Amino acid sequence: MKRVVVVLAMVLTAFGIATPTASAEVQVLTVKLAPSGDPDGSGVAVVRLDPERDLVCYVAVVRDISAPTEPAPGVGAAHIHGPLPATGIAIDLDSVFRTAGTSTYIAKDCVGADSGAIDAVLAHPELFYFNVHNAEYPAGAVQGSLG
């Protein structure tokens, strides 16, 4: 687990997610990913929400799951779902995970998102969750609440 945290810190710094921003509206959320389908899965995601630029940046590290894959053609392997009780995709992260070790995968990107969806997440992060899918668990292998 220590190795995952070190890799995540390096990725965050290189990706610019861990650096302070000038906008007071930008928020960075750290999400612990726990099993939602895969009983051994775990991980962490850091999500940066910028409503002024309609931009969501993220880095996610997952472990002990099969390779993350799209649950349906044309969408990434990770999404922000909600607001609960609805479970639809609120923000498609268009994610592609790469192998970073034995049963460890990393994805990072910035994607454009509807400002209304970003505002909804910022207003009530507890109603949204970060979900990573794979072929074995297409409804989600690991997930975690944003709030």
N, C-alpha and C positions, 0 to 999 in steps of 0.2 A: 504494500500500500504506500510505503514511503516513496518508492520510485514513481508511482503515479502522481503523487502530490508534487514532487520535484519537476516532473515532466509538465504537469499542468501549470506550475508557476512560470516555467520557461516559456511555454506557449502563450500564456496570458501577457507576459511582458513583451514578447516579440509581436504579438497581435495587437497590442495597444489597449487591451481591455482593462488591464490593471492600472492604467495611468489615470490621474485625475482629469476631469473635463471641465470646461468653462461653463457649461450650461447647468443650472440648478435643476432642470427638469429631467436630465439624464439620470437613470438609476441603474445600478449594477446589482443583480441578485445572484446569490450562490445557492445552488440547489443540490441537495444530497439525493442521489438516485438509488432507489431500493427495489427489490424484486416486486414486479407486478405480474409477471408470468413465469420468468425464469427464477427458480428458487435460490440459485447461487449468485445471481447478478448483483452488481453494485456499480457505483460511479459517482461522478460529480459533474455538474455543469455550471458555468458562469455565463449569465445572460446580461447583456447591456442593452437597455431600451432607450432610444432617443426619439421622442415624439416630434421634435422640431424638424428632424431630418427624415422622418418616417423610416427609421433604420433600426434593425435588431442585429446585434453581433453576439456571437456565442462561441464558446469552446466547451466541448464535452469529452470526458474520458469515461469509458465503460469497461468493466472487467467481468470475466467469467460468464460471458454469454456467447452464443454463436454470432458470427459476423452480422452487424446491423444491415438491414435491407429495407427497401421501400415496401410498405404494406399494400400499395397499389401503384400501377404505372404512373409516372409523372410527378410523384411526390417524394420527398426525401425520407430518410430513415428516422429522422427525429422531427418532432413538432411540439408546439405549445398548444395544448388542448384546453377547452373550456369555453365559457364559464360554466362551472358546475351548477346544476346537475347535468347540463349538456356535456357531451364528450367529443364534439366535433373539433376539427382543426381550426384553431383561432389564428395561428400564425404558422405557415409552412416554412420551416427552416431550410428546405432544399438541401439537406445535409448529405454528405458523402463521408463515410468513416474510412480511415486507413488503419492498417495493422501497426501496432506500436509494441508488440511483444506477444507472448503466449496468452491468448484469450483476452487481449487488451486492445482497444480501438479508440482512436481520437478523431474528432471532427471539429472544424472551426470554419467560420464564415461570417459574412455580414450580408443580410438580405433586406430588401425593401419590404415594408409592411404597411398596411393601412393604419393611418394615425388613430382612427377610432378603436382599432383592436389594441394598439399600444396603450392608448389612454385607459381602456377597460382593464388591461393587465395592471397598469400602475395604480389604478383606483382600488382594485380588489385582487391583489396577487394570490391571495389564499383560494380564490375560485379557479385558478389555472394551474396546470401541471405540465412539466416537461416529460415527454414520453419517447423512448427509443424502441423501435420495432426490429424484429428479425423474422426470418422465415419460420422458425419454430414457434414463435409467439407473435403473430401478426397484429394482435391487439396491443402488444407492448411487452417487452422483456423486462425493462426497468423504467421506473418513473419517479418523479418527485414533485412536491408542491412548490410553487413559486413564492408562497407566503407562509 
